């Protein structure tokens, strides 16, 4: 009976020791929209490494125009969002 009690409490202890899942963020800034094949390949590579968008990773996409002010504004936005 003592062994059974130890087995029943083990899952509770394991759950208490689990760390909260970290959600990573990637900022993707480009002068124009990237080809869809690029984005799908990027996501596939992340999945192969165990990252799933919306679960343990978020990707923020930004488009910067050709003007320096537009790139600076978008870059500053990413920095402000703690990318």
Rosetta silent file (secondary structure, phi, psi, omega in degrees, C-alpha in Angstrom):
SEQUENCE: XXXXXXXXXXXXXXXXXXXXXXXXXXXXXXXXXXXXXXXXXXXXXXXXXXXXXXXXXXXXXXXXXXXXXXXXXXXXXXXXXXX
SCORE:     score description
SCORE:     0.000 S_00000001
   1 L     0.000  -35.054  178.749    0.000    0.000    0.000 S_00000001
   2 H   -63.640  -40.146  178.885    2.877    2.353    0.702 S_00000001
   3 H   -63.286  -41.479  179.275    4.225    1.835   -2.828 S_00000001
   4 H   -62.213  -40.450  178.702    0.850    2.633   -4.344 S_00000001
   5 H   -63.141  -38.375  177.836    0.674    5.916   -2.416 S_00000001
   6 H   -66.442  -37.052  179.713    4.092    6.915   -3.755 S_00000001
   7 H   -69.018  -37.582 -178.636    3.039    6.193   -7.318 S_00000001
   8 H   -70.947  -30.500 -178.597   -0.119    8.259   -6.968 S_00000001
   9 H   -86.304  -17.564 -177.394    1.689   11.336   -5.667 S_00000001
  10 H   -58.453  -45.635 -179.933    4.488   11.315   -8.244 S_00000001
  11 H   -61.663  -34.834  179.038    2.475   12.968  -11.057 S_00000001
  12 H   -64.737  -41.595  179.756    1.439   15.807   -8.732 S_00000001
  13 H   -67.377  -37.545  179.480    5.038   16.500   -7.831 S_00000001
  14 H   -65.400  -41.235  178.894    6.083   16.444  -11.490 S_00000001
  15 H   -63.929  -37.297 -178.655    3.436   18.982  -12.445 S_00000001
  16 H   -68.407  -24.892 -177.335    4.519   21.300   -9.661 S_00000001
  17 H   -89.336   -8.696 -177.728    8.110   21.262  -10.943 S_00000001
  18 L   -70.780  138.097  177.058    7.295   22.187  -14.542 S_00000001
  19 L   -84.353  150.029  175.176    8.405   25.649  -15.641 S_00000001
  20 L   -64.226  144.885 -177.682    5.980   27.888  -17.490 S_00000001
  21 L   -68.676  132.548  176.087    6.472   27.692  -21.243 S_00000001
  22 L   -85.609  132.739  175.529    8.535   30.520  -22.699 S_00000001
  23 L  -106.890  115.770 -179.017    7.105   32.150  -25.799 S_00000001
  24 E   -87.765  154.447  179.642    9.853   33.581  -27.975 S_00000001
  25 E  -125.024  136.948  176.771    9.351   36.496  -30.364 S_00000001
  26 E  -120.166  129.809  174.038   10.996   37.096  -33.701 S_00000001
  27 E   -99.225  124.697 -176.962   10.863   40.446  -35.460 S_00000001
  28 E  -117.930  107.986 -176.522   11.009   40.146  -39.242 S_00000001
  29 E  -115.986  131.446 -176.730   11.620   43.456  -41.018 S_00000001
  30 E  -146.145  153.798  179.532   11.916   43.717  -44.781 S_00000001
  31 L   -69.016  -26.679  179.537   11.756   46.433  -47.467 S_00000001
  32 L  -147.706  171.573 -179.073    8.976   44.631  -49.290 S_00000001
  33 L   -64.134  132.467  178.616    6.798   41.597  -48.824 S_00000001
  34 L   -75.008  155.119  175.677    8.867   38.405  -48.876 S_00000001
  35 L   -60.611  143.951 -179.127    7.956   35.602  -51.253 S_00000001
  36 H   -58.333  -33.776  179.119    5.498   33.146  -49.680 S_00000001
  37 H   -64.054  -32.548  177.261    7.978   30.325  -50.281 S_00000001
  38 H   -66.137  -48.228 -179.049   10.460   32.154  -48.058 S_00000001
  39 H   -64.155  -44.948 -178.667    7.946   32.523  -45.213 S_00000001
  40 H   -65.908  -36.775  176.442    6.703   28.931  -45.481 S_00000001
  41 H   -67.004  -38.278  177.386   10.298   27.635  -45.525 S_00000001
  42 H   -62.753  -47.059  178.624   11.157   29.783  -42.507 S_00000001
  43 H   -63.764  -40.553  178.823    8.156   28.435  -40.576 S_00000001
  44 H   -61.631  -43.911  177.895    8.971   24.854  -41.608 S_00000001
  45 H   -60.766  -39.943  177.048   12.532   25.256  -40.332 S_00000001
  46 H   -64.404  -43.501  178.773   11.210   26.560  -37.014 S_00000001
  47 H   -60.306  -40.293  179.194    8.793   23.613  -36.740 S_00000001
  48 H   -63.156  -25.241  177.262   11.662   21.191  -37.356 S_00000001
  49 L   -91.153    0.703  177.328   13.418   22.782  -34.375 S_00000001
  50 L    97.114    7.990  179.414   10.303   22.376  -32.215 S_00000001
  51 L   -99.760  132.666 -179.968    8.890   25.895  -32.499 S_00000001
  52 L  -124.506  120.292 -178.563    5.232   26.320  -33.418 S_00000001
  53 E   -58.657  130.740 -178.846    3.933   29.761  -34.261 S_00000001
  54 L    91.132  -12.484  178.121    1.257   30.807  -31.794 S_00000001
  55 L  -110.318  -61.211 -179.636    2.333   28.219  -29.205 S_00000001
  56 L  -124.179    8.356  175.444    5.962   28.761  -28.237 S_00000001
  57 E  -152.326  141.482  174.313    6.986   31.385  -30.779 S_00000001
  58 E  -123.333  138.200  179.166    5.413   34.541  -32.231 S_00000001
  59 E  -115.910  124.157  177.053    6.627   36.215  -35.389 S_00000001
  60 E  -103.702  123.845 -178.673    6.016   39.920  -35.932 S_00000001
  61 E  -102.834  137.113  177.305    6.279   41.014  -39.556 S_00000001
  62 E  -136.047  142.161  176.658    7.064   44.580  -40.522 S_00000001
  63 E  -110.587  125.053  176.786    7.431   46.260  -43.884 S_00000001
  64 L  -108.020  134.265  176.960    9.837   49.158  -44.165 S_00000001
  65 L   -71.982 -176.753 -178.543    9.711   51.403  -47.145 S_00000001
  66 L   -78.260  -17.202 -179.680   12.784   52.444  -49.037 S_00000001
  67 L   -74.108  141.348  179.128   13.044   55.730  -47.109 S_00000001
  68 H   -57.520  -37.301 -177.730   15.424   55.773  -44.176 S_00000001
  69 H   -64.545  -35.914  179.103   12.730   57.283  -41.938 S_00000001
  70 H   -68.015  -44.466  178.088   10.395   54.349  -42.599 S_00000001
  71 H   -63.825  -40.790  179.411   13.084   51.778  -41.771 S_00000001
  72 H   -64.201  -43.366  179.942   14.040   53.700  -38.639 S_00000001
  73 H   -61.959  -46.658  179.882   10.406   53.939  -37.512 S_00000001
  74 H   -65.806  -41.250  178.653    9.804   50.203  -38.026 S_00000001
  75 H   -61.854  -43.332  178.346   13.110   49.301  -36.355 S_00000001
  76 H   -62.900  -36.035  178.476   12.226   51.472  -33.365 S_00000001
  77 H   -63.871  -44.212  178.482    8.830   49.784  -33.138 S_00000001
  78 H   -62.054  -42.384  179.201   10.481   46.348  -32.977 S_00000001
  79 H   -63.903  -42.247  178.903   12.884   47.537  -30.287 S_00000001
  80 H   -63.519  -28.518  179.298    9.999   49.019  -28.293 S_00000001
  81 L   -85.148    6.795  178.560    8.212   45.668  -28.519 S_00000001
  82 L    60.836   48.138  176.502   11.339   44.046  -26.964 S_00000001
  83 L   -77.149    0.000    0.000   12.247   41.911  -29.953 S_00000001
